[in-house]
């Protein structure tokens, strides 16, 4: 199994302080509601500039998640450091398609689903798989990117409209959410949430980061995609990308796609 994150530095797993631990220790029959959310971050909702100078705006980013399982793991699961040992697990039973671009920059991460009557405790691991959508605008594909891109320094700055339909379907097992606050601490009669996070700068890079940063040296960028435009439009699927991209660019894409999955800035392990 491969481990992916935003750096080579492993993510440490915090222990609960006494107040958090006390609140998480409840009677055996205590239960609450656990929300599962998905987040494409500001890159999706606000747009960003790729490593090669393309201003990318997303209209839709459809992802279809399946086999979503939240776990109370002990010891706390850390990707790449052993098997997940679950004391408690709950799951969403059906695949769900969401649009990560839905809402503005102030919107909450998209609700995938909620599980009621969940045993209280600390849910410190999350796993999910991408799977082809069975209906709707993403039908047949696990991941569909729809938007436009404009070369920032181009004389005419003519936008390219794109629709990229990806058939790759990686599956992830992730540890604790890493962000401003921990997630998944569920107490009796309350609601907690967990988040599946997608880092699309891993595909396109980020002009705000140094060119030598790993986020850029390992990224495809948008220029290879732009070169496939016909009459100002890129409309491709994975098979067409394999045929049309250079061998090295296609290999780069295949290398970065499994690194999309995170929990905030927390790392995930790719399930073979």
Legacy VTK file of the C-alpha trace (Angstrom):
# vtk DataFile Version 3.0
C-alpha trace
ASCII
DATASET POLYDATA
POINTS 272 float
0.000 0.000 0.000
1.235 3.473 -0.842
0.962 6.462 1.457
0.208 9.904 0.067
0.296 13.345 1.610
1.469 16.865 0.888
5.031 16.207 2.011
7.336 13.403 2.993
6.793 14.288 6.640
4.486 11.803 8.304
1.387 13.143 9.996
1.481 12.841 13.760
-1.636 11.686 15.560
-2.554 13.797 18.561
-3.845 12.329 21.776
-6.954 13.780 23.350
-6.476 16.160 26.228
-8.319 15.313 29.425
-11.404 17.409 28.669
-11.799 15.884 25.212
-11.225 12.394 26.550
-13.807 12.875 29.295
-16.401 14.110 26.805
-15.737 11.186 24.459
-16.073 8.557 27.195
-19.761 7.791 27.391
-21.970 4.892 28.329
-22.017 1.928 25.985
-25.469 2.816 24.651
-24.708 6.532 24.067
-25.104 7.548 20.441
-25.202 10.541 18.137
-25.155 11.469 14.447
-22.051 11.329 12.281
-21.923 13.451 9.129
-19.635 12.590 6.227
-18.568 15.595 4.166
-16.423 16.090 1.075
-14.264 19.123 0.368
-12.375 20.321 -2.690
-11.099 23.307 -0.709
-10.731 26.847 -2.035
-8.982 25.540 -5.155
-12.348 24.259 -6.362
-14.700 26.945 -5.051
-12.562 30.008 -5.743
-10.292 28.802 -8.543
-6.518 29.030 -8.665
-3.550 29.451 -10.987
-1.758 26.288 -12.073
2.001 25.902 -11.898
2.234 26.824 -15.597
0.163 29.995 -15.391
-3.378 28.892 -16.237
-6.176 30.516 -14.253
-8.558 27.633 -13.582
-12.203 28.094 -12.621
-14.416 25.096 -11.882
-18.129 25.024 -12.664
-18.541 21.466 -11.421
-16.344 18.841 -9.816
-18.344 15.648 -9.551
-17.007 12.868 -7.345
-18.774 9.625 -6.514
-17.816 8.060 -3.203
-18.574 4.509 -2.116
-17.650 2.151 0.723
-17.450 5.101 3.117
-16.421 3.757 6.505
-15.652 5.671 9.687
-13.641 3.902 12.360
-12.659 4.274 15.967
-9.141 2.890 15.706
-6.863 1.852 18.550
-4.008 2.399 18.326
-4.769 5.518 16.247
-4.338 4.615 12.581
-1.400 6.213 10.796
-1.073 5.574 7.038
1.966 3.498 6.184
2.534 2.389 9.770
0.500 -0.756 10.110
-2.994 -2.118 9.708
-6.085 -0.303 10.912
-7.417 -1.925 14.091
-11.028 -0.825 14.513
-12.875 -0.929 17.815
-16.010 0.433 16.145
-17.011 1.013 12.516
-20.003 2.601 10.815
-20.621 3.078 7.123
-22.724 4.715 4.454
-24.173 1.844 2.500
-24.777 3.408 -0.931
-22.549 5.342 -3.376
-23.161 9.091 -3.409
-22.282 11.653 -6.099
-21.581 15.208 -4.964
-20.423 18.397 -6.663
-17.419 19.779 -4.802
-17.842 23.120 -6.595
-21.320 23.636 -5.168
-21.567 26.818 -3.101
-19.291 29.815 -2.658
-16.149 30.228 -0.587
-18.206 30.586 2.600
-20.131 27.335 2.125
-19.588 24.337 4.359
-17.929 21.265 2.844
-20.511 19.314 0.866
-22.629 16.884 2.860
-22.268 13.371 1.467
-24.567 11.751 3.989
-25.228 11.231 7.658
-25.387 8.159 9.833
-27.746 8.221 12.780
-27.595 6.303 16.061
-23.827 6.026 15.845
-22.011 4.822 18.981
-20.290 7.756 20.653
-16.505 7.958 20.679
-13.618 9.300 18.664
-13.767 8.410 14.967
-10.150 8.847 13.951
-10.007 7.011 10.630
-11.975 7.330 7.403
-11.922 5.204 4.283
-13.678 5.535 0.962
-13.409 4.537 -2.678
-14.189 6.408 -5.862
-16.632 4.576 -8.097
-18.390 5.374 -11.402
-21.603 7.353 -11.043
-24.654 5.402 -12.146
-26.698 8.423 -13.252
-26.578 12.176 -13.688
-23.959 14.379 -15.381
-21.065 12.203 -14.164
-22.630 8.902 -15.239
-19.987 6.281 -15.957
-17.117 8.138 -14.272
-15.868 8.458 -10.689
-14.491 11.974 -11.226
-15.532 14.684 -13.687
-13.977 18.160 -13.850
-15.908 20.900 -15.680
-14.752 24.482 -16.001
-12.623 26.943 -17.910
-8.993 27.992 -17.940
-7.303 31.143 -19.193
-3.586 31.623 -19.729
-2.722 34.429 -17.353
0.020 36.011 -19.468
-1.469 35.324 -22.915
-1.950 38.305 -25.231
-5.531 37.376 -26.156
-6.362 35.509 -22.909
-8.977 33.374 -24.646
-10.565 30.920 -22.195
-10.531 27.191 -22.841
-13.615 25.316 -21.687
-12.878 21.844 -20.390
-14.658 18.696 -19.380
-12.326 15.989 -18.117
-13.908 12.620 -17.338
-11.610 10.344 -15.370
-12.250 6.626 -15.013
-9.541 5.959 -12.426
-11.108 4.822 -9.153
-8.620 4.853 -6.277
-9.616 3.848 -2.754
-8.199 5.401 0.392
-7.796 4.671 4.071
-6.964 7.794 6.046
-6.052 8.642 9.596
-7.098 11.539 11.774
-8.305 14.769 10.189
-5.585 17.421 10.319
-6.795 21.013 10.295
-7.754 23.895 12.540
-9.705 21.518 14.780
-9.994 17.773 15.102
-13.080 16.101 13.702
-14.952 12.927 14.527
-15.297 13.387 18.293
-18.885 12.249 18.816
-20.695 12.598 22.135
-24.141 11.412 23.126
-27.068 13.068 21.337
-24.739 15.384 19.408
-23.516 15.612 15.804
-19.910 15.321 14.657
-18.442 15.203 11.174
-15.606 13.660 9.202
-14.235 15.000 5.924
-12.905 13.422 2.749
-10.666 16.113 1.272
-9.483 16.306 -2.337
-6.300 18.220 -3.232
-6.597 19.173 -6.896
-3.411 21.205 -6.770
-1.680 17.827 -6.858
-2.833 17.530 -10.478
-2.316 21.078 -11.687
0.259 22.519 -9.299
-0.013 25.900 -7.635
1.522 29.146 -8.894
1.522 30.500 -5.340
4.050 27.843 -4.318
7.719 27.930 -5.372
8.475 26.196 -8.666
10.767 23.830 -6.781
8.076 22.847 -4.292
6.964 19.226 -4.417
3.411 20.327 -5.224
4.753 21.709 -8.524
7.595 19.359 -9.399
5.241 16.380 -9.235
2.206 17.994 -10.890
1.024 17.729 -14.482
-0.025 21.386 -14.777
-2.726 22.503 -17.191
-0.654 23.210 -20.303
-0.641 19.554 -21.479
-4.444 19.573 -21.185
-4.739 22.909 -22.994
-2.756 21.508 -25.919
-5.634 19.090 -26.557
-8.160 21.876 -27.170
-10.162 21.922 -30.387
-11.953 25.183 -31.166
-11.323 26.329 -27.617
-12.746 23.214 -25.982
-11.163 20.233 -24.230
-13.587 17.323 -23.901
-11.705 14.161 -22.991
-11.907 10.995 -20.951
-9.154 8.846 -19.474
-8.788 6.728 -22.596
-8.379 9.800 -24.781
-5.851 11.272 -22.361
-3.772 8.117 -22.577
-3.824 8.364 -26.366
-3.244 12.116 -26.619
-0.857 13.080 -23.835
2.831 12.362 -24.132
3.920 9.184 -22.377
5.655 11.158 -19.637
2.687 13.480 -19.072
0.277 10.570 -18.909
2.529 8.818 -16.410
2.632 11.980 -14.304
-1.159 12.083 -14.280
-1.347 8.449 -13.232
1.147 9.103 -10.460
-0.672 12.087 -8.963
-4.267 10.860 -9.167
-3.835 8.424 -6.249
-2.608 11.334 -4.103
-5.873 13.300 -4.362
-7.371 11.832 -1.209
-6.703 13.440 2.176
-8.424 14.208 5.453
-7.749 17.934 5.682
-3.967 17.961 5.497
-3.845 14.458 6.947
-2.420 11.639 4.910
-4.099 8.638 3.336
-3.022 5.175 2.329
-3.923 3.886 -1.111
-5.855 0.629 -0.984
-4.644 -1.775 -3.664
LINES 1 273
272 0 1 2 3 4 5 6 7 8 9 10 11 12 13 14 15 16 17 18 19 20 21 22 23 24 25 26 27 28 29 30 31 32 33 34 35 36 37 38 39 40 41 42 43 44 45 46 47 48 49 50 51 52 53 54 55 56 57 58 59 60 61 62 63 64 65 66 67 68 69 70 71 72 73 74 75 76 77 78 79 80 81 82 83 84 85 86 87 88 89 90 91 92 93 94 95 96 97 98 99 100 101 102 103 104 105 106 107 108 109 110 111 112 113 114 115 116 117 118 119 120 121 122 123 124 125 126 127 128 129 130 131 132 133 134 135 136 137 138 139 140 141 142 143 144 145 146 147 148 149 150 151 152 153 154 155 156 157 158 159 160 161 162 163 164 165 166 167 168 169 170 171 172 173 174 175 176 177 178 179 180 181 182 183 184 185 186 187 188 189 190 191 192 193 194 195 196 197 198 199 200 201 202 203 204 205 206 207 208 209 210 211 212 213 214 215 216 217 218 219 220 221 222 223 224 225 226 227 228 229 230 231 232 233 234 235 236 237 238 239 240 241 242 243 244 245 246 247 248 249 250 251 252 253 254 255 256 257 258 259 260 261 262 263 264 265 266 267 268 269 270 271
